[in-house]
Amino acid sequence: MSQTVKNSEIVRQFVEQAFNNGNLDAVDEYVAEDFVRHDPAAEDVRGRDGYKNFVEMNRTAFPDYHETIESIVDEDDTVMYRWTMHGTQEGEIMGVEPTGNEVDITGMVEMRLEDGKITEMWGNFDALGMLQQLDAIPRQVAE
């Protein structure tokens, strides 16, 4: 991978290939072998195979998964972006059986890159909003 390619472009290509197109080979192309994904709500995901499983889990739960990068910041070895995802739940996710419900979810990601490869990632997303949209927990109504 050319070093003249900006890290933000690498991240954009990765999201498009892996998540939006379901191309698991993109993990081998864009993710470092010793990759770690940190999530405050789950155990760390380690290595390419672990991350392929994570991508596959999301694509199985939402076969029409489409993530849009709404804004992105690229500085030194770090890329941060805010995203929205739209999908229809056709597989189990977070213990919720398929509902057929459509969801719109938001989140933020920070990625660290080294030599054109994603080495580390921290992510947060609106899990509560997703579970409410899947009718797994009640929605609060303002009075």
N, C-alpha and C positions, 0 to 999 in steps of 0.2 A: 504494500500500500504506500502510495507516495506521501512523503512527509510534507508536501505542499498542500495537501488536502487539510482543511480546517477540521478540528475535532468536532465542531458542531455539525459539519456535513457528514462525518462518519456516523455520528449518533442518528442523524435524520435517516441516512441510508439503512442503518441497522433496524430502526423502528419500522420503517416501511417494509423491509424484507422479512424480518423475523415475525413481527406481530401482525402487520396488516396483510402480508402475503402468506404467512405460515411457513416460510422457508427456514427450516431448522439448520440447514447448512450455513446460513448467515451467522449463526452463533460461532461456528468454527472460524469463519472469516473475520468477524469483528470483535470477538471476546477472547481475552487472554486465558491461557490454560489454568492459571491460579486465581481466576476471577472469584470475587465474593460479593454477594448481594445481601445488604443489611435491610431489615424491615422490622420496625418496632413491634409489629403484631405477629411476627412469625419467626421461625428459626432461620439463621443465615442459609443462603443457598450458595454452595461452593462448587467451583469448576464448571466446565462447559456442559458436561452431561447433566449436572444438576440444574443448570439454567435452561437447557433444552427441555427438561421435564417441566419447568416453570412455564415456559412459553407454551408448550403443548397443553398443559392444564388449562391455561387461559383460553387457548384456541378451541379446546374441546368444550369448555363451558359456554363459550360464545363463538361459534363457528364464523359468524360475520363480524368478528372483532375488528374495529377500526379505531385506531388511536391517531389523534391530531395533535401535533405540537403547536400550542397556542402562542408561546413565547419561548425564547431560548437565549441564554447568556453563555459565552465562550471566553474563558480567561485562563491563560497558561495551560495546565493539564486538566482543568475542570470544566465540565459542561453542566449547566443547570437548565431544566426546562419544566414548563407547566403544560399539562396535557389534559385533553378530554378524550373519553372513550365512549363509543356507542356500540352496543351489541345486543343480540337476542339470546337469552339463556336457554340452551338446549342440552346442557350437561351439568353435572353436579359442580358446585363451587362453594367453598367454605361451609360444607355440610348441608347446603340447600339443594334439594332435588330439582330437576328441570321444571321451570314454570312456564316457559314460552314468553316471559315478560321481556320487554325491551328496557334497557337501562342506558342512562347517560351518567358517567362517572367522571370526576375530576381528580387530579393528583399532581404531585411534583416529584421530580427525580434529580439527584445529583450524581454525576458520573465522573470518575477519574480515569484518564486515558494515559497510556504509556506506549510510545512507538506505534501509534495508530490503532491500538487495541484497548478495549474497555476492560479495566482491571478491577474496578471497585464501583459499587453503586449503593446509594441510599435512596429509599423511596417511601412516600406516604401517599395514601389515597383515601377517598371518602368511603370507607367500608360501611359506615352506618347508612349513608345514602343509598349505597348499592343494595344492602340488605332490606331497606325499606321499599325500594323499587321492586325487589323480588318477593315482596309480601312476607318476608321471613320474620320481620318484627313490625309492630304498628308504627304508623307515621304519627308524629305529634301534630295536632291541629291548633293553630293560634286561636284564642278565644277573644 
